[in-house]
Amino acid sequence: MRGFMLVAVCATALYAQQFKFNLDHLAAKASESVDLSLNGSTLQFAAKFFDGKDPDEAKVKKLISSIEGIYIKSFEFKQDGAWSPADLDSVRNQLRAPEWSRIVGVKGGEGSENAEVYLRSEKGKVTGVAILYSQPRELTVVNIIGPIDLEQLAALSGHFGVPKVKLPK
């Protein structure tokens, strides 16, 4: 019975993350790295520090009240070429239909920034967001889990290590 419970807990944890980052090998190459894992209870605790009277903070507080987790891996490098497109492909290959759909793809010229935003949907509701952001010397992958109101999502941009990404209107 204990074995079954352990398998059930592990399966739930794997499902909750929705996809695997597989980027830990980049930490040794990076001049700076961030590995942030905020589960639902941590987010609920953090929400207590937002001022409900400030309009921007109230939006963030409301949004994170339903989020189950925010997982971020971000790396900065001293030189170009420290990470490869294959590193992002390992993440991108997991963000496939029918669960995931890419809604934004911004590709700059050589040496500029690139961004992709994917949504995970279940029964017509958004249940996850993935953001892939890269520059020649920077790579960030964000996974936000839980029911998400897309209009409120912009309020999370720039908080909790989520890159500031402007979505088209």
PASEBA-1860 file (N, C-alpha, C; in nm, 3 decimals):
! residues 169
1> MRGFMLVA> 0.082/-0.119/0.000/0.000/0.000/0.000/0.087/0.126/0.000 ~ 0.196/0.125/0.080/0.285/0.241/0.083/0.347/0.266/-0.054 ~ 0.384/0.159/-0.124/0.442/0.173/-0.258/0.346/0.240/-0.353 ~ 0.218/0.200/-0.347/0.117/0.262/-0.431/0.103/0.410/-0.401 ~ 0.101/0.445/-0.273/0.088/0.585/-0.233/0.207/0.666/-0.284 ~ 0.328/0.609/-0.275/0.447/0.679/-0.323/0.438/0.703/-0.473 ~ 0.396/0.600/-0.548/0.380/0.614/-0.693/0.275/0.720/-0.724 ~ 0.164/0.720/-0.651/0.058/0.818/-0.675/0.107/0.960/-0.648
9> VCATALYA> 0.182/0.979/-0.540/0.234/1.112/-0.509/0.331/1.157/-0.617 ~ 0.420/1.068/-0.661/0.517/1.102/-0.765/0.447/1.134/-0.896 ~ 0.346/1.056/-0.931/0.273/1.080/-1.056/0.202/1.214/-1.050 ~ 0.144/1.248/-0.935/0.078/1.377/-0.919/0.179/1.490/-0.933 ~ 0.297/1.475/-0.874/0.399/1.579/-0.883/0.444/1.597/-1.028 ~ 0.461/1.486/-1.101/0.503/1.496/-1.240/0.394/1.561/-1.325 ~ 0.270/1.527/-1.300/0.161/1.587/-1.376/0.153/1.737/-1.347 ~ 0.172/1.774/-1.221/0.159/1.914/-1.183/0.259/2.002/-1.258
17> QQFKFNLD> 0.378/1.950/-1.286/0.476/2.031/-1.356/0.448/2.037/-1.505 ~ 0.371/1.947/-1.558/0.324/1.944/-1.695/0.431/1.920/-1.799 ~ 0.552/1.963/-1.780/0.661/1.929/-1.871/0.792/1.938/-1.795 ~ 0.895/1.874/-1.847/1.024/1.871/-1.780/1.118/1.974/-1.842 ~ 1.194/2.039/-1.756/1.284/2.143/-1.803/1.413/2.087/-1.863 ~ 1.473/1.985/-1.804/1.595/1.921/-1.856/1.703/2.021/-1.894 ~ 1.725/2.122/-1.812/1.823/2.225/-1.843/1.931/2.239/-1.735 ~ 1.933/2.148/-1.640/2.027/2.160/-1.529/2.173/2.161/-1.574
25> HLAAKASE> 2.203/2.098/-1.686/2.341/2.095/-1.736/2.392/2.235/-1.773 ~ 2.301/2.330/-1.793/2.343/2.465/-1.829/2.391/2.546/-1.708 ~ 2.353/2.506/-1.589/2.392/2.581/-1.469/2.544/2.590/-1.455 ~ 2.615/2.485/-1.490/2.761/2.485/-1.479/2.826/2.581/-1.578 ~ 2.761/2.605/-1.691/2.814/2.695/-1.794/2.775/2.841/-1.770 ~ 2.672/2.863/-1.690/2.615/2.997/-1.673/2.694/3.081/-1.573 ~ 2.700/3.211/-1.601/2.761/3.302/-1.504/2.661/3.334/-1.393 ~ 2.532/3.327/-1.425/2.426/3.343/-1.326/2.313/3.247/-1.362
33> SVDLSLNG> 2.251/3.190/-1.260/2.136/3.103/-1.287/2.033/3.120/-1.176 ~ 1.908/3.100/-1.215/1.795/3.105/-1.122/1.715/2.978/-1.142 ~ 1.684/2.911/-1.032/1.598/2.793/-1.033/1.491/2.819/-0.928 ~ 1.374/2.859/-0.973/1.266/2.901/-0.884/1.151/2.803/-0.894 ~ 1.108/2.752/-0.779/0.994/2.660/-0.773/0.900/2.710/-0.665 ~ 0.788/2.764/-0.708/0.687/2.813/-0.614/0.561/2.729/-0.629 ~ 0.531/2.649/-0.528/0.408/2.570/-0.535/0.291/2.652/-0.482 ~ 0.174/2.594/-0.484/0.053/2.667/-0.446/0.058/2.726/-0.307
41> STLQFAAK> 0.105/2.651/-0.208/0.108/2.704/-0.071/0.209/2.817/-0.058 ~ 0.321/2.808/-0.128/0.420/2.916/-0.126/0.361/3.042/-0.189 ~ 0.287/3.026/-0.298/0.225/3.140/-0.364/0.118/3.204/-0.275 ~ 0.042/3.121/-0.203/-0.060/3.175/-0.112/0.006/3.258/-0.002 ~ 0.120/3.210/0.047/0.193/3.284/0.148/0.243/3.417/0.091 ~ 0.299/3.414/-0.031/0.351/3.535/-0.095/0.239/3.635/-0.121 ~ 0.119/3.586/-0.151/0.006/3.675/-0.180/-0.028/3.764/-0.062 ~ 0.002/3.718/0.059/-0.027/3.797/0.178/0.053/3.926/0.183
49> FFDGKDPD> 0.164/3.932/0.111/0.250/4.049/0.114/0.213/4.154/0.008 ~ 0.117/4.121/-0.078/0.072/4.217/-0.177/-0.037/4.304/-0.117 ~ -0.030/4.433/-0.144/-0.127/4.529/-0.094/-0.252/4.522/-0.182 ~ -0.362/4.481/-0.125/-0.488/4.470/-0.199/-0.544/4.604/-0.240 ~ -0.493/4.714/-0.181/-0.543/4.848/-0.215/-0.472/4.905/-0.337 ~ -0.351/4.861/-0.364/-0.279/4.905/-0.484/-0.336/4.828/-0.602 ~ -0.384/4.895/-0.707/-0.450/4.825/-0.818/-0.363/4.719/-0.886 ~ -0.236/4.749/-0.910/-0.148/4.651/-0.974/-0.122/4.531/-0.884
57> EAKVKKLI> -0.096/4.557/-0.757/-0.071/4.447/-0.664/-0.197/4.365/-0.641 ~ -0.313/4.429/-0.643/-0.439/4.356/-0.626/-0.461/4.258/-0.742 ~ -0.423/4.300/-0.865/-0.436/4.211/-0.981/-0.345/4.089/-0.966 ~ -0.222/4.112/-0.923/-0.129/4.001/-0.905/-0.179/3.909/-0.795 ~ -0.225/3.966/-0.686/-0.276/3.887/-0.573/-0.392/3.798/-0.617 ~ -0.485/3.855/-0.694/-0.600/3.777/-0.741/-0.556/3.664/-0.834 ~ -0.463/3.694/-0.924/-0.417/3.593/-1.020/-0.347/3.478/-0.949 ~ -0.258/3.507/-0.856/-0.183/3.398/-0.794/-0.265/3.319/-0.694
65> SSIEGIYI> -0.382/3.369/-0.657/-0.466/3.295/-0.562/-0.513/3.162/-0.620 ~ -0.521/3.150/-0.753/-0.567/3.025/-0.813/-0.455/2.945/-0.879 ~ -0.335/3.001/-0.884/-0.224/2.932/-0.950/-0.169/2.821/-0.861 ~ -0.143/2.707/-0.921/-0.091/2.591/-0.849/0.061/2.589/-0.841 ~ 0.128/2.662/-0.930/0.273/2.665/-0.924/0.334/2.752/-1.031 ~ 0.452/2.805/-1.000/0.532/2.880/-1.096/0.672/2.820/-1.089 ~ 0.721/2.773/-1.202/0.853/2.708/-1.209/0.936/2.780/-1.315 ~ 1.053/2.826/-1.275/1.136/2.906/-1.365/1.281/2.857/-1.359
73> KSFEFKQD> 1.341/2.846/-1.475/1.485/2.824/-1.487/1.536/2.931/-1.581 ~ 1.635/3.006/-1.533/1.690/3.115/-1.610/1.842/3.114/-1.600 ~ 1.908/3.136/-1.712/2.053/3.131/-1.717/2.106/3.252/-1.794 ~ 2.215/3.310/-1.743/2.288/3.414/-1.815/2.430/3.363/-1.835 ~ 2.484/3.392/-1.953/2.616/3.343/-1.990/2.708/3.459/-2.026 ~ 2.837/3.439/-2.010/2.935/3.544/-2.042/2.967/3.550/-2.191 ~ 2.934/3.445/-2.264/2.964/3.445/-2.407/2.851/3.382/-2.487 ~ 2.843/3.419/-2.613/2.744/3.361/-2.704/2.777/3.213/-2.726
81> GAWSPADL> 2.676/3.134/-2.756/2.696/2.994/-2.790/2.711/2.900/-2.672 ~ 2.689/2.948/-2.550/2.702/2.861/-2.434/2.583/2.765/-2.422 ~ 2.472/2.802/-2.481/2.357/2.712/-2.488/2.325/2.693/-2.636 ~ 2.257/2.584/-2.667/2.228/2.554/-2.807/2.077/2.549/-2.830 ~ 2.035/2.565/-2.955/1.891/2.551/-2.986/1.835/2.415/-2.942 ~ 1.919/2.314/-2.939/1.873/2.181/-2.895/1.826/2.184/-2.749 ~ 1.884/2.273/-2.668/1.840/2.285/-2.528/1.694/2.329/-2.523 ~ 1.658/2.426/-2.604/1.518/2.470/-2.609/1.430/2.369/-2.679
89> DSVRNQLR> 1.484/2.300/-2.779/1.405/2.198/-2.850/1.359/2.088/-2.754 ~ 1.442/2.055/-2.654/1.403/1.950/-2.558/1.279/1.992/-2.479 ~ 1.263/2.120/-2.455/1.144/2.172/-2.388/1.030/2.187/-2.489 ~ 1.060/2.250/-2.601/0.960/2.279/-2.705/0.891/2.151/-2.753 ~ 0.964/2.041/-2.763/0.907/1.914/-2.811/0.799/1.860/-2.718 ~ 0.798/1.904/-2.594/0.696/1.861/-2.499/0.570/1.948/-2.505 ~ 0.581/2.061/-2.569/0.470/2.157/-2.575/0.394/2.139/-2.705 ~ 0.331/2.025/-2.720/0.264/1.988/-2.845/0.114/1.971/-2.826
97> APEWSRIV> 0.045/1.982/-2.937/-0.099/1.961/-2.940/-0.129/1.815/-2.903 ~ -0.240/1.784/-2.848/-0.357/1.871/-2.834/-0.358/1.953/-2.705 ~ -0.274/1.918/-2.605/-0.278/1.992/-2.479/-0.224/2.134/-2.492 ~ -0.114/2.151/-2.565/-0.046/2.278/-2.574/-0.064/2.340/-2.713 ~ -0.071/2.472/-2.717/-0.071/2.542/-2.846/0.011/2.670/-2.830 ~ 0.090/2.698/-2.933/0.172/2.819/-2.932/0.084/2.936/-2.976 ~ 0.081/3.041/-2.894/-0.002/3.157/-2.929/0.080/3.278/-2.970 ~ 0.207/3.281/-2.930/0.295/3.392/-2.966/0.432/3.338/-3.002
105> GVKGGEGS> 0.486/3.387/-3.110/0.623/3.355/-3.148/0.689/3.481/-3.201 ~ 0.788/3.531/-3.129/0.859/3.652/-3.170/1.003/3.612/-3.194 ~ 1.047/3.629/-3.318/1.184/3.594/-3.352/1.254/3.717/-3.406 ~ 1.358/3.759/-3.334/1.436/3.873/-3.378/1.544/3.826/-3.475 ~ 1.618/3.920/-3.525/1.730/3.886/-3.612/1.841/3.822/-3.532 ~ 1.949/3.787/-3.598/2.062/3.725/-3.530/2.112/3.816/-3.419 ~ 2.134/3.758/-3.302/2.184/3.835/-3.190/2.079/3.912/-3.113 ~ 1.951/3.887/-3.142/1.846/3.959/-3.069/1.761/3.860/-2.990
113> ENAEVYLR> 1.658/3.912/-2.928/1.577/3.829/-2.841/1.468/3.754/-2.918 ~ 1.432/3.638/-2.863/1.325/3.554/-2.915/1.233/3.519/-2.799 ~ 1.103/3.509/-2.827/1.008/3.471/-2.724/0.898/3.386/-2.784 ~ 0.854/3.287/-2.706/0.742/3.203/-2.745/0.652/3.187/-2.623 ~ 0.522/3.190/-2.645/0.426/3.169/-2.538/0.333/3.056/-2.582 ~ 0.320/2.957/-2.495/0.234/2.842/-2.519/0.125/2.837/-2.411 ~ 0.007/2.791/-2.450/-0.102/2.771/-2.355/-0.138/2.624/-2.348 ~ -0.170/2.579/-2.230/-0.221/2.443/-2.210/-0.369/2.457/-2.178
121> SEKGKVTG> -0.451/2.382/-2.250/-0.596/2.392/-2.230/-0.655/2.256/-2.197 ~ -0.755/2.260/-2.110/-0.835/2.142/-2.077/-0.981/2.187/-2.075 ~ -1.062/2.119/-2.153/-1.205/2.147/-2.157/-1.233/2.295/-2.181 ~ -1.157/2.356/-2.271/-1.180/2.494/-2.309/-1.128/2.598/-2.211 ~ -1.059/2.556/-2.106/-1.005/2.651/-2.008/-0.853/2.643/-2.008 ~ -0.789/2.757/-1.993/-0.644/2.762/-1.987/-0.599/2.711/-1.852 ~ -0.513/2.607/-1.853/-0.466/2.546/-1.729/-0.314/2.553/-1.714 ~ -0.249/2.621/-1.805/-0.105/2.636/-1.794/-0.051/2.729/-1.901
129> VAILYSQP> 0.062/2.789/-1.869/0.131/2.877/-1.962/0.279/2.842/-1.958 ~ 0.341/2.837/-2.074/0.485/2.819/-2.084/0.541/2.936/-2.162 ~ 0.651/2.992/-2.113/0.717/3.103/-2.181/0.862/3.062/-2.203 ~ 0.907/3.070/-2.328/1.046/3.043/-2.363/1.103/3.176/-2.412 ~ 1.208/3.222/-2.346/1.267/3.351/-2.380/1.417/3.332/-2.396 ~ 1.471/3.383/-2.505/1.614/3.364/-2.527/1.678/3.484/-2.595 ~ 1.805/3.500/-2.564/1.896/3.592/-2.629/2.026/3.515/-2.643 ~ 2.123/3.565/-2.718/2.247/3.490/-2.733/2.315/3.454/-2.600
137> RELTVVNI> 2.297/3.537/-2.498/2.362/3.512/-2.369/2.262/3.491/-2.256 ~ 2.138/3.461/-2.291/2.036/3.442/-2.188/1.934/3.339/-2.234 ~ 1.887/3.257/-2.141/1.785/3.156/-2.170/1.695/3.143/-2.047 ~ 1.564/3.158/-2.068/1.469/3.147/-1.958/1.350/3.063/-2.003 ~ 1.309/2.970/-1.915/1.190/2.889/-1.938/1.101/2.904/-1.815 ~ 0.974/2.937/-1.838/0.877/2.959/-1.732/0.760/2.864/-1.753 ~ 0.713/2.803/-1.645/0.593/2.720/-1.648/0.501/2.767/-1.537 ~ 0.382/2.814/-1.574/0.282/2.858/-1.478/0.168/2.757/-1.485
145> IGPIDLEQ> 0.134/2.699/-1.371/0.035/2.591/-1.366/-0.090/2.638/-1.293 ~ -0.204/2.605/-1.349/-0.331/2.633/-1.284/-0.422/2.711/-1.376 ~ -0.548/2.728/-1.336/-0.641/2.804/-1.418/-0.596/2.949/-1.425 ~ -0.587/3.000/-1.548/-0.531/3.133/-1.568/-0.625/3.215/-1.655 ~ -0.657/3.333/-1.607/-0.733/3.430/-1.684/-0.631/3.507/-1.767 ~ -0.640/3.493/-1.899/-0.540/3.554/-1.986/-0.533/3.706/-1.972 ~ -0.644/3.770/-1.941/-0.642/3.915/-1.923/-0.562/3.954/-1.799 ~ -0.559/3.866/-1.700/-0.484/3.894/-1.578/-0.338/3.851/-1.589
153> LAALSGHF> -0.307/3.768/-1.687/-0.172/3.714/-1.699/-0.066/3.824/-1.710 ~ -0.097/3.930/-1.781/0.000/4.040/-1.797/0.041/4.097/-1.662 ~ -0.045/4.089/-1.562/-0.012/4.141/-1.429/0.103/4.062/-1.365 ~ 0.121/3.937/-1.404/0.227/3.854/-1.347/0.361/3.881/-1.414 ~ 0.359/3.936/-1.534/0.481/3.968/-1.607/0.566/4.066/-1.526 ~ 0.691/4.029/-1.503/0.780/4.113/-1.426/0.781/4.082/-1.277 ~ 0.698/3.988/-1.232/0.694/3.945/-1.092/0.739/3.800/-1.082 ~ 0.793/3.760/-0.967/0.833/3.622/-0.938/0.935/3.569/-1.039
161> GVPKVKLP> 1.009/3.655/-1.103/1.108/3.611/-1.200/1.051/3.583/-1.338 ~ 0.921/3.604/-1.357/0.861/3.587/-1.489/0.907/3.703/-1.577 ~ 0.966/3.674/-1.693/1.013/3.784/-1.778/0.900/3.877/-1.818 ~ 0.932/4.002/-1.834/0.833/4.099/-1.878/0.811/4.080/-2.027 ~ 0.698/4.021/-2.061/0.665/3.991/-2.200/0.536/4.065/-2.233 ~ 0.539/4.142/-2.340/0.420/4.214/-2.383/0.349/4.129/-2.488 ~ 0.226/4.090/-2.454/0.146/4.013/-2.547/0.071/4.107/-2.639 ~ 0.054/4.069/-2.765/-0.021/4.157/-2.857/-0.166/4.167/-2.814
169> K> -0.225/4.283/-2.840/-0.365/4.305/-2.801/-0.458/4.263/-2.910
END
